[in-house]
Amino acid sequence: MSVNDRPPPIQVKDLSKRYKDGPHANRNISLTLNWGEALGVLGPNGAGKTTLVRQITTELVPTSGEVRVVGIDAVANPDDAKSRIGVVPQEARLFDGLSVYRHLRIFGVLRGLSRRDARERADELIKELDLTAHRDFTSERLSGGLRRRLLVGIAMMADPDVLILDEPTVGLDVESRQRLWEVLQSYRQRDAAVLLTTHYMEEAETLCDRIGIIQDGRLISLDTIANLRASIGHEYKLVYESPEGPQTVFGDDHLDLAARLRSQGIDEYAVMRTSLEDVYLALTQQARNEDETDGAD
């Protein structure tokens, strides 16, 4: 079956989760993850990102809606769905006393590999993840960055169709974060799919083909960064100093923005393309304004 004939790696339709006597953690979320794509999900703490991930990975049962993993109904057939996914949860523990190599071997067997295949795959991943020098280190001797790399390796042991990561680089230093980015970029080049949540705008901009933004349990935007930028007319920003401090103006045409500032007697300014952070702040503020307007009605 060609890539074009396969069902999407992840398909979510009208997904909602409401805890008993509590708020909606997710509200009618729909999205599709494509083959070879990395999709990033952004949002503040408590927005519903982790709840969404836990429903896709079958850890939580939705209140309503549908999740399909490579065409498999994840609610009706959670074990089959899980067999196609590799997961790196936000909070994950390794086993003290087990080496990097033994972790990978054991989890390979648990994911259905033969002992021989698990050994070969563990050797392969140790090289790929640049863990050769730490192969025989037990988990308690590993730095935070090396532990996260090992967790990604565990998730990749069975060559899953989809890799799902919840805040994969939180707490890591810059070098460890960039090394993990290289691993994820290499993985998706195999035509696998990657879904990740993150607080790091640079991470999302570096890794992801599309960005979804969740606020108050709702998916308020889902598109490429270029299209999100265009949707709010924030292609460029000009920054200048005023007596009140640094000021920023946004627009689609930097020449028009510059002319506007010069007409106000401002001749010194910096021209920059808007960042994903600028776009994120504009879209979340826009959503808040719309909610306030709806509430007033």
Order of alpha helices (4+ residues) and beta strands (2+ residues): beta-beta-beta-alpha-beta-beta-alpha-beta-alpha-alpha-alpha-beta-alpha-beta-alpha-beta-beta-alpha-beta-beta-alpha-beta-alpha
